[in-house]
Amino acid sequence: MVKTVRKIARTSPTGMVNLSELGNQLKQTAPGFSPTAYGYAKLRAMVEACEQLRLHQNGPHCSVSVTPKAAPESPPTILRAV
């Protein structure tokens, strides 16, 4: 699912994918795809449960994007007494 969002988002000016477009693409890629096979009633719930994806609500429309990677933490600075 994350790979599919990345693939579609590359062609989107906003970097987001419409939730229904994601569902359609997943079904084209894997005709037997169903969120219920993974324990979710709807695709929206499946997206919300995925830490690598972020759901954006804009009125009645939902879009999905890949969660940005957090910047790596810098090592702690060690202070020495002089």
N, C-alpha and C positions, 0 to 999 in steps of 0.2 A: 504494500500500500504506500509506503514512504517513497519507494522508487518511482511509483506511478505519479505521485504528487510532484516529485522533483522533475520528472520528465515533462509533464504538462506545464509546470510553473516556468520552465525555461523559456517557453514561448509566450508567456503572459507578461504584459507590461507592469503589472502590479506584483508579480511573483506569487500570485494566489490562484487557486483552482476552485471553480464553482463546485459545490458538494455533489450536485446531481451529475455534473460532467465527470467527476471522479468516479461515481458509481457506474456510469455508462462505460467508462474506459476500463474499469476493473472487470466488468462483465464481458467486454470484448476480448480482453487479455486472457481471462479465465472464465469461460462460459458458465461454469458451475459455481462461481463465486457468490457467496451469501454471507452477510454478517451473522446470521443465526448459526452458521457452522462454527463460528468462533465464540458463540455465547452472547451475542448482542442482538437486540431486537431490531435495531436500525443502524445504518451506516454512520449516522451522526454520533451515536453512543460509542461506536467503535473508534471513531476519530478522536473523540474526547478522551478516551482511555489511553490513547497512544501518546506517550511523552514526546515523541519526535515530531508530532504534528500539533498545529494550533488551529482552532476553529474560530472564525471571525463571523459575527452576526451583524448583518446590515439590514435592518427591517426584517422582511420575511425571507431574505436571501442569506445563505451561508456560504462562506468560502473557506478554503483550507490552505495553509502554508506550512512549510517546514519550520520547525522551531529553530531559531538561530543558536549556533553553538556558543556556549559561554566562553569568554576569554580565559585562557589558563591563568591560574593564580600565580603571582610572582612569589618567589621564595621569600621568607621573612628576612628582614634586614637585621643583622646582628650589630648591636651597638657595643663599643668597647669603651671602658673608662680610661681616661688619660691621666 
